[in-house]
């Protein structure tokens, strides 16, 4: 069993979308609630969250020993991480299957990346689940 990051991306630019109607937002939230309930009941769900827009980001780095902070994302891109799930999955194929469900629920591109096996991820997961 490994852990995977499923990151949801928002594509910036292009034709601006109209804000979702209340009915569309309700449908979206219902899909997310159902997805997260399925993840939770299967033991897949570890942690997840939605992020503010990329304009709320601050980059912190060290330059010649001084901590420097700048507004905005680290790299200019048309796609930005909008949210994420950390999941438990037996293998990449299972993680990709869950990513398909997330993509269907959010209608957004999903990037799947395995965590490196360092021991700390497993320790953190056990803490989150009372282990």
C-alpha positions in Angstrom: 0.0 0.0 0.0 1.3 3.4 -0.9 0.2 7.0 -0.7 -0.6 9.1 -3.7 -1.2 12.8 -4.3 -4.2 13.5 -6.6 -4.0 17.2 -7.4 -6.8 19.1 -9.0 -5.8 21.8 -11.5 -7.6 24.9 -12.6 -6.8 26.2 -16.1 -6.4 29.9 -16.2 -7.1 32.1 -19.3 -9.0 31.2 -22.3 -12.7 32.0 -22.5 -13.9 33.1 -19.1 -16.6 30.8 -17.6 -19.8 32.2 -16.3 -20.1 31.6 -12.5 -21.9 28.4 -11.8 -25.6 28.6 -11.1 -26.9 27.6 -7.6 -28.1 24.3 -9.2 -24.7 23.6 -10.8 -22.9 24.4 -7.5 -25.3 22.1 -5.6 -24.6 19.3 -8.2 -20.9 19.8 -7.9 -21.0 19.7 -4.1 -23.1 16.6 -4.1 -20.6 14.8 -6.4 -17.8 15.8 -4.1 -19.7 14.6 -1.0 -20.4 11.3 -2.6 -16.8 10.8 -3.8 -15.4 11.6 -0.4 -17.8 9.3 1.3 -16.8 6.5 -1.0 -13.1 7.2 -0.4 -13.7 7.3 3.3 -15.7 4.1 3.5 -13.0 2.2 1.4 -10.1 3.4 3.6 -8.7 5.3 0.7 -9.1 8.9 2.0 -6.1 10.3 4.0 -6.5 14.0 3.6 -7.8 16.6 1.2 -8.5 20.2 0.7 -9.3 23.1 -1.6 -6.9 26.0 -2.1 -7.5 29.7 -2.6 -6.5 31.0 -6.1 -2.9 31.3 -7.2 -3.0 35.0 -6.5 -3.1 34.2 -2.8 0.2 32.3 -3.0 3.4 33.5 -1.3 6.8 32.0 -2.3 9.4 31.8 0.4 13.1 31.2 -0.5 16.5 31.8 0.8 18.8 34.1 -1.2 22.4 34.6 0.2 21.2 33.6 3.6 18.3 36.0 3.7 14.7 34.8 3.6 12.9 36.5 0.7 9.1 36.4 0.2 7.3 37.2 -3.1 3.7 37.3 -4.0 2.2 34.8 -6.5 3.1 31.3 -7.5 6.7 30.1 -7.9 6.4 29.6 -11.6 4.2 31.2 -14.2 1.8 28.7 -15.6 -1.7 28.5 -17.1 -2.6 25.6 -14.8 -2.5 26.0 -11.0 -3.3 23.5 -8.2 -6.8 24.2 -7.0 -7.1 21.3 -4.5 -5.8 17.9 -3.6 -6.4 14.5 -2.1 -3.8 12.3 -0.4 -5.0 8.7 -0.7 -3.9 5.2 0.2 -3.8 2.9 -2.9 -2.5 -0.6 -3.5 -0.7 0.5 -6.6 -0.6 3.1 -9.4 -3.5 1.5 -11.2 -5.7 1.9 -8.2 -4.6 5.5 -7.7 -5.4 6.2 -11.4 -8.8 4.7 -11.0 -9.5 7.0 -8.0 -8.1 10.0 -10.1 -10.7 9.1 -12.8 -13.4 9.4 -10.2 -12.1 12.7 -8.9 -11.8 14.0 -12.5 -15.5 13.0 -13.1 -16.6 14.7 -9.9 -14.7 17.9 -10.4 -14.5 18.1 -14.2 -10.9 19.2 -13.8 -7.6 17.7 -14.8 -6.0 15.5 -12.1 -2.3 14.9 -11.7 -1.3 11.7 -9.9 2.0 11.4 -8.1 3.2 8.7 -5.7 4.8 9.7 -2.4 8.4 8.6 -1.9 8.7 5.9 0.8 10.6 7.8 3.5 8.8 6.4 6.6 7.6 9.8 7.6 4.5 9.7 5.4 3.4 6.5 7.0 4.1 7.9 10.5 2.0 11.0 9.6 -0.9 8.9 8.3 -0.9 6.9 11.5 -1.0 10.1 13.6 -4.0 11.4 11.5 -5.9 8.2 12.0 -5.1 7.8 15.7 -2.5 5.1 15.2 
